Amino acid sequence: MSKYDALWEYVQRNGSPSLKLTFEEIQGIAGIPIDHSFLTYKKELTGYGCKVGKISMKEQTVIFDKIN
């Protein structure tokens, strides 16, 4: 079980091909703040049919994309 499982499941359930979430929204969904370990854990998302498209430190957002 991953510390980001709740986030991965949320992204998977979202019906749109692309989803943009703020760091604050991610913390609310995952129950933990996003940190540097996110870069390692993001590989798990492919098992849910999605991938991390772009991480913006300036905007503090992450874009998630469905894998076709």
C-alpha positions in Angstrom: 0.0 0.0 0.0 1.3 3.4 -1.0 0.9 6.7 0.8 -0.6 8.1 -2.4 -3.2 5.3 -3.0 -6.1 7.6 -2.2 -4.8 10.2 -4.7 -4.3 7.5 -7.4 -7.8 6.2 -6.9 -9.2 9.7 -7.1 -7.4 10.4 -10.3 -8.5 7.1 -11.8 -12.2 7.7 -10.9 -12.1 11.1 -12.6 -13.8 10.8 -16.0 -11.8 13.5 -17.9 -8.8 12.8 -20.0 -6.8 15.4 -18.0 -7.1 16.6 -14.5 -5.3 19.6 -12.9 -5.0 19.6 -9.1 -3.2 22.1 -6.8 -0.8 20.9 -4.1 -3.4 21.9 -1.5 -6.1 19.8 -3.2 -3.7 16.8 -3.4 -3.0 17.2 0.3 -6.7 17.1 1.0 -7.3 14.0 -1.1 -4.1 12.1 0.0 -4.2 13.3 3.6 -0.5 14.2 3.4 1.4 17.1 1.9 3.1 16.6 -1.5 6.9 16.3 -1.1 10.0 15.3 -3.0 9.1 11.6 -2.7 6.2 12.3 -5.0 8.6 12.0 -7.9 9.4 8.4 -6.9 5.8 7.4 -6.1 4.3 8.9 -9.3 5.4 5.8 -11.2 2.7 3.8 -9.4 0.0 5.8 -11.2 0.5 3.9 -14.4 -1.0 0.9 -12.7 -4.2 3.0 -12.4 -4.2 3.8 -16.1 -2.9 7.4 -15.7 0.4 9.3 -15.6 1.7 12.6 -14.2 1.8 15.0 -17.2 3.3 18.1 -15.7 4.3 19.4 -12.3 4.4 23.2 -11.9 6.3 24.4 -8.9 5.4 28.0 -9.8 1.7 27.4 -9.9 1.9 24.6 -7.3 -0.2 22.3 -9.6 0.1 18.8 -11.0 -1.6 17.7 -14.2 -2.6 14.1 -14.5 -3.4 12.4 -17.8 -5.2 9.2 -18.8 -3.1 6.7 -20.6 -4.8 5.6 -23.9 
